[in-house]
């Protein structure tokens, strides 16, 4: 009885391989994926999830979208009678747990970073993280006249236009919107690619010039133009008690510390709000649910 009741409420989705579409944006595994989908259908699985990589679809240039490979994959899912959860993956694949392939963000975006590396998240030591654009450029028209948020919105709008058949048919049922590293709404505070290991406290990642300017403006508005970003919060593999910021009665309890933590967390929330607002506009009228991934560690 309990098993039957559970079956009425639980839906099972299986993640397709990260490289179901190749690094050169080709679908070359038709027979293999068709066979896998057939087995999933026979097993009673409801559907599949798939990363729709920004770095592949818009890899050739601004607004030069190529959805052909993903259309082929979606056709097979539709033919198998399965549902589809599509992930708008605006981050790099590679460098996180489980990443078995390297798919960077679009080259033409990285080219902007070659002359302006502050478009990437930056720690206090100046090390850049090229996995995802800093939220400091959300509203900066640095990318051939577009802001980061506009690029994400345009990508989702192109997805809706090109995948209309699957949206109208009810094949696509969920759109998960990527909001940060590994698709999660967080800062890249604990990157294994830069030496972090558990249980290190990680670092604040807000030292690009755009976020620094934002903090200085916010501090000045609050009557404290002298306040700077933290310089006492330690490094990736420190423990709290080894830092002035996090130790007992540390900086985090001061007026400046509380102000910084509020600013830091609210910037992330606003980042998520902006992109989800755009997603709501893009998919208005579609029979899909919008979703995000929220990490337990910021």
VENNOR-V535699 format. One record per backbone hydrogen bond with DSSP energy under -1.0 kcal/mol. CO is the residue of the C=O (numbers start at 1). NH is the residue of the N-H. E is the energy in kcal/mol with one decimal. If there is no record, write none. Layout:
co->CO nh->NH e->E
co->CO nh->NH e->E
This chain:
co->1 nh->5 e->-2.3
co->2 nh->6 e->-2.4
co->3 nh->7 e->-2.0
co->4 nh->8 e->-1.1
co->6 nh->9 e->-1.3
co->6 nh->10 e->-2.6
co->12 nh->46 e->-1.7
co->12 nh->47 e->-1.6
co->14 nh->49 e->-2.1
co->17 nh->20 e->-1.8
co->22 nh->25 e->-2.1
co->26 nh->22 e->-3.1
co->29 nh->33 e->-3.0
co->30 nh->34 e->-2.5
co->31 nh->35 e->-2.1
co->32 nh->36 e->-2.0
co->33 nh->37 e->-2.8
co->34 nh->38 e->-2.0
co->35 nh->39 e->-1.9
co->36 nh->40 e->-2.1
co->37 nh->41 e->-2.5
co->38 nh->42 e->-2.3
co->39 nh->43 e->-1.6
co->40 nh->45 e->-2.3
co->41 nh->44 e->-1.4
co->46 nh->83 e->-2.2
co->47 nh->14 e->-2.0
co->48 nh->85 e->-2.7
co->49 nh->16 e->-2.9
co->50 nh->87 e->-2.7
co->52 nh->89 e->-1.4
co->53 nh->56 e->-1.0
co->53 nh->57 e->-2.3
co->54 nh->58 e->-2.2
co->56 nh->59 e->-1.0
co->57 nh->66 e->-1.8
co->61 nh->64 e->-2.2
co->63 nh->65 e->-1.5
co->67 nh->71 e->-2.4
co->68 nh->72 e->-1.7
co->69 nh->73 e->-1.8
co->70 nh->74 e->-2.9
co->71 nh->75 e->-2.2
co->72 nh->76 e->-1.6
co->73 nh->77 e->-2.0
co->74 nh->78 e->-2.8
co->75 nh->79 e->-2.6
co->76 nh->80 e->-1.7
co->77 nh->82 e->-2.0
co->78 nh->81 e->-1.4
co->83 nh->48 e->-2.3
co->84 nh->173 e->-2.4
co->84 nh->174 e->-1.3
co->85 nh->50 e->-2.1
co->86 nh->176 e->-2.7
co->87 nh->52 e->-3.0
co->87 nh->89 e->-1.4
co->88 nh->90 e->-1.1
co->88 nh->178 e->-1.9
co->89 nh->54 e->-2.6
co->93 nh->103 e->-2.5
co->96 nh->99 e->-2.1
co->103 nh->93 e->-2.7
co->106 nh->110 e->-2.1
co->107 nh->111 e->-2.3
co->109 nh->113 e->-1.3
co->112 nh->116 e->-1.8
co->116 nh->119 e->-1.7
co->117 nh->120 e->-1.7
co->119 nh->134 e->-2.4
co->121 nh->129 e->-2.4
co->122 nh->207 e->-2.3
co->123 nh->126 e->-2.0
co->127 nh->123 e->-2.0
co->131 nh->92 e->-2.1
co->134 nh->137 e->-1.9
co->135 nh->138 e->-1.5
co->137 nh->140 e->-1.3
co->137 nh->148 e->-1.6
co->138 nh->149 e->-1.7
co->140 nh->142 e->-2.4
co->143 nh->146 e->-1.2
co->146 nh->143 e->-2.3
co->147 nh->151 e->-2.0
co->148 nh->152 e->-2.2
co->149 nh->153 e->-2.5
co->150 nh->154 e->-2.8
co->151 nh->155 e->-2.1
co->152 nh->156 e->-2.1
co->153 nh->157 e->-2.4
co->154 nh->158 e->-2.3
co->155 nh->159 e->-2.2
co->156 nh->160 e->-2.4
co->157 nh->161 e->-2.2
co->158 nh->162 e->-2.6
co->159 nh->163 e->-2.3
co->163 nh->167 e->-2.1
co->164 nh->168 e->-3.2
co->165 nh->169 e->-1.6
co->166 nh->171 e->-1.6
co->166 nh->172 e->-1.6
co->171 nh->84 e->-2.7
co->173 nh->289 e->-2.2
co->174 nh->86 e->-2.4
co->175 nh->291 e->-2.3
co->176 nh->88 e->-3.3
co->180 nh->183 e->-2.2
co->181 nh->184 e->-2.2
co->184 nh->186 e->-1.8
co->187 nh->189 e->-2.2
co->189 nh->203 e->-1.7
co->191 nh->194 e->-1.4
co->191 nh->196 e->-1.9
co->192 nh->195 e->-1.8
co->197 nh->200 e->-2.6
co->208 nh->212 e->-2.4
co->209 nh->213 e->-2.0
co->210 nh->214 e->-1.7
co->211 nh->215 e->-2.6
co->212 nh->216 e->-2.5
co->213 nh->217 e->-2.2
co->214 nh->218 e->-2.3
co->215 nh->219 e->-2.9
co->216 nh->220 e->-2.4
co->217 nh->221 e->-2.2
co->218 nh->222 e->-1.5
co->219 nh->224 e->-3.0
co->220 nh->223 e->-1.6
co->224 nh->227 e->-1.7
co->232 nh->245 e->-2.3
co->235 nh->238 e->-2.1
co->236 nh->202 e->-2.8
co->238 nh->201 e->-2.1
co->239 nh->242 e->-1.8
co->240 nh->243 e->-1.9
co->243 nh->247 e->-1.4
co->244 nh->251 e->-1.8
co->245 nh->252 e->-2.2
co->247 nh->250 e->-1.9
co->250 nh->253 e->-2.0
co->251 nh->254 e->-2.0
co->254 nh->258 e->-2.7
co->255 nh->259 e->-2.1
co->256 nh->260 e->-2.5
co->257 nh->261 e->-2.4
co->258 nh->262 e->-2.2
co->259 nh->263 e->-2.6
co->260 nh->264 e->-3.0
co->261 nh->265 e->-2.2
co->262 nh->266 e->-2.4
co->263 nh->267 e->-2.0
co->264 nh->268 e->-1.1
co->265 nh->269 e->-1.9
co->266 nh->270 e->-2.7
co->267 nh->271 e->-2.0
co->268 nh->272 e->-2.2
co->269 nh->273 e->-2.5
co->270 nh->274 e->-2.6
co->271 nh->275 e->-1.8
co->272 nh->276 e->-2.5
co->273 nh->277 e->-2.4
co->274 nh->278 e->-1.7
co->275 nh->279 e->-2.3
co->276 nh->280 e->-2.6
co->277 nh->281 e->-1.8
co->278 nh->282 e->-2.6
co->279 nh->283 e->-2.5
co->283 nh->286 e->-2.3
co->286 nh->288 e->-1.6
co->289 nh->175 e->-2.9
co->291 nh->177 e->-2.9
co->293 nh->185 e->-2.8
co->298 nh->187 e->-1.0
